Amino acid sequence: MTQASDIIVFQRSPVRVEQFAAAADRRIEGECVQTVENHYSDPSGQFHAGIWSGGRGSWRVKYHEHEFCTLLEGYVRLTDTQGDSVELFAGDHFVIPAGFEGVWEVLEPARKTYAIFEPK
């Protein structure tokens, strides 16, 4: 049985911070340095939630997971393989469905919360 003590409050939970850059073969522009603070992963390993941040740059992405985000800071653009794009600003809530392929571009340093579901 899950109890109130099992609830994860990001600001009150210890977390391991991971910093990395997009793989060299996916980078388009910039260093593409990103930081992830994963606050929760379910026992099946299919659901994850945390905070992501990244500096200016752009890289190719291919989503196998569904991701819900709230952009807390910054300005980003997602462009699909057909060249259509959506611009996202601080305060925007959005979902990137599994199967999305394109370019993730950070135009102003960005920070977001995320909730990811990776179907097996």
N, CA, C and O atoms as a GROMACS GRO file, in nm:
protein
  480
    1MET      N    1   0.084  -0.118   0.000
    1MET     CA    2   0.000   0.000   0.000
    1MET      C    3   0.090   0.126   0.000
    1MET      O    4   0.184   0.136   0.078
    2THR      N    5   0.058   0.217  -0.086
    2THR     CA    6   0.133   0.342  -0.093
    2THR      C    7   0.082   0.438   0.014
    2THR      O    8  -0.038   0.449   0.037
    3GLN      N    9   0.176   0.507   0.079
    3GLN     CA   10   0.141   0.597   0.188
    3GLN      C   11   0.185   0.738   0.154
    3GLN      O   12   0.257   0.761   0.057
    4ALA      N   13   0.140   0.833   0.235
    4ALA     CA   14   0.177   0.974   0.215
    4ALA      C   15   0.329   0.992   0.215
    4ALA      O   16   0.381   1.077   0.143
    5SER      N   17   0.399   0.913   0.293
    5SER     CA   18   0.545   0.924   0.299
    5SER      C   19   0.612   0.880   0.169
    5SER      O   20   0.731   0.905   0.150
    6ASP      N   21   0.538   0.815   0.079
    6ASP     CA   22   0.591   0.772  -0.050
    6ASP      C   23   0.580   0.881  -0.157
    6ASP      O   24   0.634   0.865  -0.266
    7ILE      N   25   0.512   0.989  -0.126
    7ILE     CA   26   0.495   1.098  -0.222
    7ILE      C   27   0.628   1.171  -0.238
    7ILE      O   28   0.695   1.203  -0.140
    8ILE      N   29   0.666   1.195  -0.362
    8ILE     CA   30   0.794   1.259  -0.394
    8ILE      C   31   0.771   1.408  -0.415
    8ILE      O   32   0.703   1.448  -0.509
    9VAL      N   33   0.829   1.490  -0.329
    9VAL     CA   34   0.827   1.635  -0.344
    9VAL      C   35   0.966   1.672  -0.394
    9VAL      O   36   1.064   1.658  -0.320
   10PHE      N   37   0.976   1.718  -0.518
   10PHE     CA   38   1.107   1.741  -0.579
   10PHE      C   39   1.201   1.824  -0.492
   10PHE      O   40   1.317   1.788  -0.475
   11GLN      N   41   1.150   1.935  -0.438
   11GLN     CA   42   1.236   2.026  -0.361
   11GLN      C   43   1.286   1.964  -0.231
   11GLN      O   44   1.382   2.013  -0.173
   12ARG      N   45   1.222   1.858  -0.184
   12ARG     CA   46   1.257   1.798  -0.055
   12ARG      C   47   1.324   1.661  -0.069
   12ARG      O   48   1.356   1.597   0.031
   13SER      N   49   1.345   1.617  -0.192
   13SER     CA   50   1.398   1.483  -0.213
   13SER      C   51   1.543   1.487  -0.259
   13SER      O   52   1.578   1.564  -0.348
   14PRO      N   53   1.627   1.405  -0.200
   14PRO     CA   54   1.764   1.397  -0.249
   14PRO      C   55   1.763   1.337  -0.390
   14PRO      O   56   1.681   1.250  -0.421
   15VAL      N   57   1.854   1.384  -0.472
   15VAL     CA   58   1.855   1.336  -0.610
   15VAL      C   59   1.998   1.336  -0.663
   15VAL      O   60   2.079   1.420  -0.624
   16ARG      N   61   2.027   1.244  -0.750
   16ARG     CA   62   2.157   1.240  -0.818
   16ARG      C   63   2.145   1.325  -0.944
   16ARG      O   64   2.055   1.305  -1.025
   17VAL      N   65   2.236   1.419  -0.960
   17VAL     CA   66   2.235   1.507  -1.076
   17VAL      C   67   2.331   1.451  -1.179
   17VAL      O   68   2.446   1.421  -1.148
   18GLU      N   69   2.283   1.436  -1.303
   18GLU     CA   70   2.366   1.387  -1.412
   18GLU      C   71   2.380   1.496  -1.517
   18GLU      O   72   2.281   1.558  -1.557
   19GLN      N   73   2.502   1.520  -1.561
   19GLN     CA   74   2.526   1.618  -1.666
   19GLN      C   75   2.591   1.546  -1.784
   19GLN      O   76   2.680   1.463  -1.766
   20PHE      N   77   2.545   1.579  -1.905
   20PHE     CA   78   2.598   1.513  -2.024
   20PHE      C   79   2.574   1.604  -2.144
   20PHE      O   80   2.503   1.704  -2.135
   21ALA      N   81   2.634   1.568  -2.254
   21ALA     CA   82   2.612   1.639  -2.381
   21ALA      C   83   2.546   1.541  -2.477
   21ALA      O   84   2.566   1.420  -2.467
   22ALA      N   85   2.470   1.594  -2.569
   22ALA     CA   86   2.411   1.509  -2.673
   22ALA      C   87   2.525   1.438  -2.746
   22ALA      O   88   2.634   1.494  -2.761
   23ALA      N   89   2.501   1.318  -2.790
   23ALA     CA   90   2.603   1.242  -2.863
   23ALA      C   91   2.653   1.324  -2.982
   23ALA      O   92   2.576   1.394  -3.048
   24ALA      N   93   2.782   1.313  -3.009
   24ALA     CA   94   2.844   1.393  -3.115
   24ALA      C   95   2.774   1.377  -3.250
   24ALA      O   96   2.761   1.474  -3.324
   25ASP      N   97   2.727   1.257  -3.281
   25ASP     CA   98   2.662   1.235  -3.411
   25ASP      C   99   2.520   1.294  -3.417
   25ASP      O  100   2.459   1.296  -3.524
   26ARG      N  101   2.467   1.341  -3.304
   26ARG     CA  102   2.334   1.402  -3.301
   26ARG      C  103   2.340   1.554  -3.289
   26ARG      O  104   2.241   1.622  -3.313
   27ARG      N  105   2.456   1.608  -3.253
   27ARG     CA  106   2.472   1.752  -3.235
   27ARG      C  107   2.469   1.825  -3.368
   27ARG      O  108   2.529   1.782  -3.467
   28ILE      N  109   2.398   1.937  -3.367
   28ILE     CA  110   2.392   2.023  -3.485
   28ILE      C  111   2.469   2.151  -3.458
   28ILE      O  112   2.550   2.195  -3.539
   29GLU      N  113   2.442   2.212  -3.340
   29GLU     CA  114   2.506   2.338  -3.305
   29GLU      C  115   2.522   2.346  -3.154
   29GLU      O  116   2.435   2.302  -3.079
   30GLY      N  117   2.633   2.402  -3.109
   30GLY     CA  118   2.657   2.421  -2.967
   30GLY      C  119   2.710   2.296  -2.900
   30GLY      O  120   2.725   2.191  -2.963
   31GLU      N  121   2.737   2.309  -2.772
   31GLU     CA  122   2.789   2.196  -2.694
   31GLU      C  123   2.678   2.100  -2.650
   31GLU      O  124   2.704   1.984  -2.620
   32CYS      N  125   2.554   2.150  -2.647
   32CYS     CA  126   2.437   2.068  -2.614
   32CYS      C  127   2.448   2.003  -2.476
   32CYS      O  128   2.410   1.888  -2.457
   33VAL      N  129   2.500   2.080  -2.379
   33VAL     CA  130   2.515   2.031  -2.242
   33VAL      C  131   2.378   2.031  -2.175
   33VAL      O  132   2.304   2.130  -2.180
   34GLN      N  133   2.346   1.919  -2.111
   34GLN     CA  134   2.218   1.902  -2.045
   34GLN      C  135   2.239   1.848  -1.904
   34GLN      O  136   2.337   1.778  -1.876
   35THR      N  137   2.147   1.882  -1.815
   35THR     CA  138   2.150   1.832  -1.678
   35THR      C  139   2.016   1.767  -1.648
   35THR      O  140   1.911   1.823  -1.679
   36VAL      N  141   2.019   1.650  -1.588
   36VAL     CA  142   1.897   1.578  -1.550
   36VAL      C  143   1.901   1.548  -1.401
   36VAL      O  144   1.999   1.497  -1.348
   37GLU      N  145   1.791   1.581  -1.335
   37GLU     CA  146   1.768   1.545  -1.195
   37GLU      C  147   1.646   1.454  -1.195
   37GLU      O  148   1.532   1.502  -1.188
   38ASN      N  149   1.668   1.323  -1.203
   38ASN     CA  150   1.556   1.231  -1.206
   38ASN      C  151   1.512   1.204  -1.062
   38ASN      O  152   1.584   1.143  -0.984
   39HIS      N  153   1.392   1.250  -1.029
   39HIS     CA  154   1.341   1.239  -0.892
   39HIS      C  155   1.263   1.110  -0.867
   39HIS      O  156   1.245   1.069  -0.752
   40TYR      N  157   1.216   1.047  -0.975
   40TYR     CA  158   1.134   0.928  -0.954
   40TYR      C  159   1.140   0.836  -1.075
   40TYR      O  160   1.133   0.881  -1.190
   41SER      N  161   1.154   0.708  -1.048
   41SER     CA  162   1.136   0.603  -1.150
   41SER      C  163   1.053   0.495  -1.084
   41SER      O  164   1.081   0.454  -0.972
   42ASP      N  165   0.950   0.448  -1.154
   42ASP     CA  166   0.865   0.345  -1.096
   42ASP      C  167   0.937   0.209  -1.100
   42ASP      O  168   1.036   0.194  -1.171
   43PRO      N  169   0.888   0.112  -1.023
   43PRO     CA  170   0.955  -0.019  -1.017
   43PRO      C  171   0.968  -0.090  -1.152
   43PRO      O  172   1.060  -0.169  -1.171
   44SER      N  173   0.877  -0.062  -1.247
   44SER     CA  174   0.886  -0.128  -1.377
   44SER      C  175   0.990  -0.062  -1.468
   44SER      O  176   1.028  -0.120  -1.570
   45GLY      N  177   1.038   0.057  -1.431
   45GLY     CA  178   1.134   0.129  -1.514
   45GLY      C  179   1.072   0.194  -1.636
   45GLY      O  180   1.143   0.235  -1.728
   46GLN      N  181   0.939   0.205  -1.639
   46GLN     CA  182   0.870   0.263  -1.754
   46GLN      C  183   0.830   0.410  -1.732
   46GLN      O  184   0.807   0.482  -1.830
   47PHE      N  185   0.822   0.454  -1.608
   47PHE     CA  186   0.777   0.591  -1.579
   47PHE      C  187   0.885   0.663  -1.500
   47PHE      O  188   0.939   0.610  -1.403
   48HIS      N  189   0.916   0.786  -1.543
   48HIS     CA  190   1.020   0.867  -1.480
   48HIS      C  191   0.972   1.011  -1.470
   48HIS      O  192   0.896   1.057  -1.555
   49ALA      N  193   1.018   1.082  -1.366
   49ALA     CA  194   0.981   1.223  -1.350
   49ALA      C  195   1.097   1.298  -1.286
   49ALA      O  196   1.168   1.245  -1.200
   50GLY      N  197   1.116   1.422  -1.331
   50GLY     CA  198   1.223   1.501  -1.276
   50GLY      C  199   1.233   1.638  -1.340
   50GLY      O  200   1.136   1.692  -1.393
   51ILE      N  201   1.356   1.692  -1.335
   51ILE     CA  202   1.383   1.825  -1.389
   51ILE      C  203   1.499   1.814  -1.486
   51ILE      O  204   1.600   1.751  -1.455
   52TRP      N  205   1.485   1.875  -1.601
   52TRP     CA  206   1.588   1.880  -1.705
   52TRP      C  207   1.625   2.026  -1.728
   52TRP      O  208   1.540   2.114  -1.719
   53SER      N  209   1.751   2.052  -1.759
   53SER     CA  210   1.792   2.185  -1.802
   53SER      C  211   1.898   2.172  -1.909
   53SER      O  212   1.971   2.073  -1.916
   54GLY      N  213   1.904   2.274  -1.995
   54GLY     CA  214   2.000   2.270  -2.104
   54GLY      C  215   2.037   2.409  -2.151
   54GLY      O  216   1.957   2.502  -2.144
   55GLY      N  217   2.160   2.421  -2.199
   55GLY     CA  218   2.208   2.546  -2.255
   55GLY      C  219   2.180   2.555  -2.404
   55GLY      O  220   2.128   2.461  -2.464
   56ARG      N  221   2.215   2.667  -2.462
   56ARG     CA  222   2.191   2.689  -2.604
   56ARG      C  223   2.256   2.580  -2.688
   56ARG      O  224   2.365   2.531  -2.659
   57GLY      N  225   2.185   2.544  -2.792
   57GLY     CA  226   2.235   2.443  -2.885
   57GLY      C  227   2.120   2.370  -2.950
   57GLY      O  228   2.003   2.392  -2.916
   58SER      N  229   2.152   2.283  -3.044
   58SER     CA  230   2.049   2.204  -3.112
   58SER      C  231   2.104   2.065  -3.143
   58SER      O  232   2.222   2.048  -3.172
   59TRP      N  233   2.014   1.966  -3.136
   59TRP     CA  234   2.052   1.827  -3.162
   59TRP      C  235   1.931   1.750  -3.212
   59TRP      O  236   1.816   1.786  -3.188
   60ARG      N  237   1.961   1.641  -3.282
   60ARG     CA  238   1.856   1.554  -3.336
   60ARG      C  239   1.798   1.467  -3.223
   60ARG      O  240   1.871   1.420  -3.136
   61VAL      N  241   1.666   1.446  -3.228
   61VAL     CA  242   1.600   1.362  -3.129
   61VAL      C  243   1.510   1.260  -3.199
   61VAL      O  244   1.462   1.284  -3.310
   62LYS      N  245   1.490   1.148  -3.133
   62LYS     CA  246   1.396   1.045  -3.177
   62LYS      C  247   1.333   0.988  -3.051
   62LYS      O  248   1.398   0.916  -2.975
   63TYR      N  249   1.206   1.019  -3.029
   63TYR     CA  250   1.137   0.980  -2.906
   63TYR      C  251   1.075   0.842  -2.918
   63TYR      O  252   0.993   0.817  -3.007
   64HIS      N  253   1.114   0.752  -2.828
   64HIS     CA  254   1.051   0.621  -2.815
   64HIS      C  255   0.952   0.626  -2.700
   64HIS      O  256   0.866   0.539  -2.685
   65GLU      N  257   0.964   0.730  -2.617
   65GLU     CA  258   0.881   0.750  -2.499
   65GLU      C  259   0.781   0.863  -2.522
   65GLU      O  260   0.797   0.944  -2.614
   66HIS      N  261   0.678   0.866  -2.438
   66HIS     CA  262   0.584   0.979  -2.434
   66HIS      C  263   0.634   1.070  -2.322
   66HIS      O  264   0.669   1.021  -2.215
   67GLU      N  265   0.638   1.201  -2.346
   67GLU     CA  266   0.689   1.292  -2.245
   67GLU      C  267   0.597   1.412  -2.226
   67GLU      O  268   0.563   1.481  -2.323
   68PHE      N  269   0.556   1.435  -2.102
   68PHE     CA  270   0.481   1.555  -2.064
   68PHE      C  271   0.579   1.649  -1.997
   68PHE      O  272   0.656   1.608  -1.911
   69CYS      N  273   0.576   1.778  -2.037
   69CYS     CA  274   0.671   1.876  -1.983
   69CYS      C  275   0.600   2.006  -1.947
   69CYS      O  276   0.495   2.039  -2.001
   70THR      N  277   0.661   2.077  -1.855
   70THR     CA  278   0.627   2.216  -1.828
   70THR      C  279   0.758   2.293  -1.837
   70THR      O  280   0.852   2.266  -1.762
   71LEU      N  281   0.764   2.388  -1.929
   71LEU     CA  282   0.885   2.468  -1.944
   71LEU      C  283   0.884   2.574  -1.834
   71LEU      O  284   0.797   2.661  -1.832
   72LEU      N  285   0.981   2.566  -1.744
   72LEU     CA  286   0.989   2.657  -1.631
   72LEU      C  287   1.063   2.785  -1.666
   72LEU      O  288   1.030   2.893  -1.618
   73GLU      N  289   1.164   2.772  -1.751
   73GLU     CA  290   1.248   2.886  -1.793
   73GLU      C  291   1.290   2.862  -1.937
   73GLU      O  292   1.300   2.749  -1.983
   74GLY      N  293   1.317   2.972  -2.008
   74GLY     CA  294   1.379   2.963  -2.138
   74GLY      C  295   1.284   2.964  -2.256
   74GLY      O  296   1.166   2.998  -2.246
   75TYR      N  297   1.343   2.926  -2.369
   75TYR     CA  298   1.275   2.930  -2.498
   75TYR      C  299   1.335   2.820  -2.584
   75TYR      O  300   1.456   2.817  -2.605
   76VAL      N  301   1.250   2.729  -2.633
   76VAL     CA  302   1.297   2.618  -2.716
   76VAL      C  303   1.210   2.606  -2.841
   76VAL      O  304   1.097   2.655  -2.846
   77ARG      N  305   1.265   2.539  -2.939
   77ARG     CA  306   1.190   2.510  -3.063
   77ARG      C  307   1.209   2.363  -3.095
   77ARG      O  308   1.320   2.311  -3.090
   78LEU      N  309   1.099   2.295  -3.127
   78LEU     CA  310   1.102   2.157  -3.174
   78LEU      C  311   1.061   2.159  -3.320
   78LEU      O  312   0.956   2.212  -3.355
   79THR      N  313   1.144   2.100  -3.405
   79THR     CA  314   1.117   2.097  -3.548
   79THR      C  315   1.114   1.952  -3.594
   79THR      O  316   1.206   1.876  -3.565
   80ASP      N  317   1.006   1.914  -3.665
   80ASP     CA  318   0.996   1.776  -3.711
   80ASP      C  319   1.074   1.756  -3.841
   80ASP      O  320   1.132   1.850  -3.895
   81THR      N  321   1.076   1.634  -3.890
   81THR     CA  322   1.155   1.601  -4.008
   81THR      C  323   1.100   1.664  -4.136
   81THR      O  324   1.169   1.667  -4.238
   82GLN      N  325   0.976   1.713  -4.133
   82GLN     CA  326   0.918   1.782  -4.248
   82GLN      C  327   0.948   1.932  -4.244
   82GLN      O  328   0.916   2.004  -4.339
   83GLY      N  329   1.009   1.980  -4.136
   83GLY     CA  330   1.043   2.121  -4.123
   83GLY      C  331   0.940   2.205  -4.049
   83GLY      O  332   0.959   2.326  -4.034
   84ASP      N  333   0.832   2.143  -4.002
   84ASP     CA  334   0.732   2.215  -3.924
   84ASP      C  335   0.782   2.224  -3.780
   84ASP      O  336   0.845   2.131  -3.729
   85SER      N  337   0.754   2.339  -3.714
   85SER     CA  338   0.806   2.355  -3.579
   85SER      C  339   0.704   2.416  -3.485
   85SER      O  340   0.604   2.474  -3.526
   86VAL      N  341   0.733   2.400  -3.357
   86VAL     CA  342   0.655   2.463  -3.250
   86VAL      C  343   0.756   2.530  -3.157
   86VAL      O  344   0.857   2.471  -3.120
   87GLU      N  345   0.725   2.654  -3.120
   87GLU     CA  346   0.809   2.728  -3.027
   87GLU      C  347   0.745   2.721  -2.889
   87GLU      O  348   0.624   2.735  -2.876
   88LEU      N  349   0.827   2.701  -2.787
   88LEU     CA  350   0.778   2.683  -2.652
   88LEU      C  351   0.848   2.782  -2.560
   88LEU      O  352   0.969   2.803  -2.569
   89PHE      N  353   0.769   2.842  -2.471
   89PHE     CA  354   0.817   2.947  -2.382
   89PHE      C  355   0.788   2.908  -2.237
   89PHE      O  356   0.705   2.822  -2.211
   90ALA      N  357   0.858   2.973  -2.143
   90ALA     CA  358   0.835   2.948  -2.001
   90ALA      C  359   0.685   2.957  -1.972
   90ALA      O  360   0.618   3.051  -2.013
   91GLY      N  361   0.634   2.858  -1.900
   91GLY     CA  362   0.492   2.851  -1.866
   91GLY      C  363   0.415   2.756  -1.956
   91GLY      O  364   0.303   2.717  -1.922
   92ASP      N  365   0.471   2.716  -2.071
   92ASP     CA  366   0.401   2.624  -2.161
   92ASP      C  367   0.406   2.482  -2.105
   92ASP      O  368   0.508   2.437  -2.054
   93HIS      N  369   0.292   2.412  -2.115
   93HIS     CA  370   0.280   2.270  -2.082
   93HIS      C  371   0.263   2.198  -2.215
   93HIS      O  372   0.186   2.244  -2.299
   94PHE      N  373   0.333   2.088  -2.236
   94PHE     CA  374   0.324   2.021  -2.367
   94PHE      C  375   0.357   1.873  -2.355
   94PHE      O  376   0.419   1.828  -2.258
   95VAL      N  377   0.313   1.798  -2.455
   95VAL     CA  378   0.340   1.655  -2.464
   95VAL      C  379   0.414   1.630  -2.595
   95VAL      O  380   0.374   1.678  -2.701
   96ILE      N  381   0.521   1.552  -2.585
   96ILE     CA  382   0.590   1.504  -2.705
   96ILE      C  383   0.555   1.355  -2.715
   96ILE      O  384   0.601   1.275  -2.633
   97PRO      N  385   0.473   1.318  -2.815
   97PRO     CA  386   0.434   1.179  -2.827
   97PRO      C  387   0.549   1.090  -2.874
   97PRO      O  388   0.639   1.135  -2.945
   98ALA      N  389   0.545   0.964  -2.834
   98ALA     CA  390   0.641   0.866  -2.884
   98ALA      C  391   0.633   0.866  -3.037
   98ALA      O  392   0.524   0.875  -3.094
   99GLY      N  393   0.747   0.855  -3.101
   99GLY     CA  394   0.752   0.855  -3.247
   99GLY      C  395   0.797   0.987  -3.306
   99GLY      O  396   0.829   0.994  -3.424
  100PHE      N  397   0.800   1.094  -3.223
  100PHE     CA  398   0.845   1.224  -3.275
  100PHE      C  399   0.993   1.215  -3.310
  100PHE      O  400   1.075   1.168  -3.231
  101GLU      N  401   1.026   1.262  -3.431
  101GLU     CA  402   1.165   1.272  -3.475
  101GLU      C  403   1.188   1.412  -3.526
  101GLU      O  404   1.102   1.469  -3.592
  102GLY      N  405   1.304   1.468  -3.495
  102GLY     CA  406   1.334   1.601  -3.543
  102GLY      C  407   1.451   1.662  -3.470
  102GLY      O  408   1.548   1.594  -3.436
  103VAL      N  409   1.440   1.792  -3.445
  103VAL     CA  410   1.547   1.868  -3.381
  103VAL      C  411   1.493   1.939  -3.258
  103VAL      O  412   1.387   2.003  -3.263
  104TRP      N  413   1.566   1.926  -3.149
  104TRP     CA  414   1.539   2.001  -3.025
  104TRP      C  415   1.639   2.115  -3.024
  104TRP      O  416   1.759   2.091  -3.030
  105GLU      N  417   1.590   2.240  -3.017
  105GLU     CA  418   1.677   2.357  -3.021
  105GLU      C  419   1.651   2.445  -2.899
  105GLU      O  420   1.538   2.490  -2.878
  106VAL      N  421   1.753   2.468  -2.820
  106VAL     CA  422   1.744   2.558  -2.705
  106VAL      C  423   1.791   2.695  -2.752
  106VAL      O  424   1.909   2.714  -2.782
  107LEU      N  425   1.698   2.790  -2.759
  107LEU     CA  426   1.728   2.925  -2.807
  107LEU      C  427   1.767   3.017  -2.692
  107LEU      O  428   1.845   3.111  -2.711
  108GLU      N  429   1.713   2.992  -2.573
  108GLU     CA  430   1.753   3.058  -2.449
  108GLU      C  431   1.765   2.948  -2.345
  108GLU      O  432   1.679   2.860  -2.341
  109PRO      N  433   1.868   2.950  -2.261
  109PRO     CA  434   1.884   2.842  -2.163
  109PRO      C  435   1.750   2.805  -2.099
  109PRO      O  436   1.673   2.892  -2.057
  110ALA      N  437   1.724   2.674  -2.093
  110ALA     CA  438   1.591   2.627  -2.057
  110ALA      C  439   1.596   2.531  -1.939
  110ALA      O  440   1.697   2.468  -1.911
  111ARG      N  441   1.482   2.522  -1.871
  111ARG     CA  442   1.462   2.431  -1.758
  111ARG      C  443   1.318   2.383  -1.764
  111ARG      O  444   1.227   2.463  -1.784
  112LYS      N  445   1.297   2.254  -1.746
  112LYS     CA  446   1.161   2.199  -1.752
  112LYS      C  447   1.145   2.086  -1.653
  112LYS      O  448   1.241   2.020  -1.614
  113THR      N  449   1.020   2.064  -1.611
  113THR     CA  450   0.986   1.942  -1.541
  113THR      C  451   0.944   1.843  -1.650
  113THR      O  452   0.896   1.882  -1.756
  114TYR      N  453   0.962   1.715  -1.622
  114TYR     CA  454   0.922   1.613  -1.719
  114TYR      C  455   0.859   1.494  -1.647
  114TYR      O  456   0.891   1.464  -1.532
  115ALA      N  457   0.770   1.429  -1.718
  115ALA     CA  458   0.715   1.300  -1.679
  115ALA      C  459   0.718   1.216  -1.805
  115ALA      O  460   0.653   1.249  -1.904
  116ILE      N  461   0.792   1.107  -1.802
  116ILE     CA  462   0.814   1.022  -1.919
  116ILE      C  463   0.752   0.886  -1.896
  116ILE      O  464   0.765   0.828  -1.789
  117PHE      N  465   0.684   0.836  -2.000
  117PHE     CA  466   0.637   0.697  -1.998
  117PHE      C  467   0.700   0.627  -2.117
  117PHE      O  468   0.684   0.668  -2.232
  118GLU      N  469   0.773   0.518  -2.087
  118GLU     CA  470   0.839   0.439  -2.191
  118GLU      C  471   0.773   0.303  -2.197
  118GLU      O  472   0.803   0.216  -2.115
  119PRO      N  473   0.683   0.281  -2.294
  119PRO     CA  474   0.617   0.150  -2.303
  119PRO      C  475   0.718   0.041  -2.337
  119PRO      O  476   0.812   0.064  -2.413
  120LYS      N  477   0.696  -0.076  -2.282
  120LYS     CA  478   0.785  -0.191  -2.312
  120LYS      C  479   0.738  -0.261  -2.436
  120LYS      O  480   0.798  -0.360  -2.478
   0.00000   0.00000   0.00000
